[in-house]
Structures are given as C-alpha cells and as structure tokens.
Amino acid sequence: MSPRVKPHAVEERVAATLRSLREQQGMTLASLAHASGLSSAYLSRVENNTASLTLQNLAKVASALQVAPSAFFDEQAGPRPI
C-alpha cells in the first residue's frame, strides 16, 4: 500500500512545477495566459499556491506548455513532451 499524499503537498508540487516549466520555456505569465486561455491573475495565484487548477485548466496549461498533464504530478521524472 502506498503512503497517502497530503493534498497540500500535491498543490505545492503543481504550483512549483507550473512556475518551473513556464520559466524553463521563457514564457511570461501573460504569454502562458494567452496560450492557455486562462487569465494571468489566475495563473499567478496558482503559482503562488493560493488557487488550484481544475483538471480542465490543468489540461489547458499542460497543452500550452507542451507537456503531458502527468508532468505536474510525477516527482521522479522531469517534464515529458506530449
């Protein structure tokens, strides 16, 4: 049986991964917002862990960053292209 993951740990990982992927690709919040169809204010709140991504919005962000949605959850692997 695998250990339970604390919900906040998952949100923190998603927030950190989002920022890291965005910065690695040289994207600003504004450019990611444009590519994903989400607001830069919302994405900023996600990166600062004061808002959570829905699954639908996670898919939009992953597509805009050209990574698989699983890249936000896999601690062992780096970002995987889609």
Secondary structure as GFF3:
##gff-version 3
##sequence-region A 1 82
A	DSSP	alpha_helix	7	24	.	.	.	ID=ss1
A	DSSP	alpha_helix	29	36	.	.	.	ID=ss2
A	DSSP	alpha_helix	40	47	.	.	.	ID=ss3
A	DSSP	alpha_helix	55	65	.	.	.	ID=ss4
A	DSSP	three_ten_helix	69	72	.	.	.	ID=ss5
###
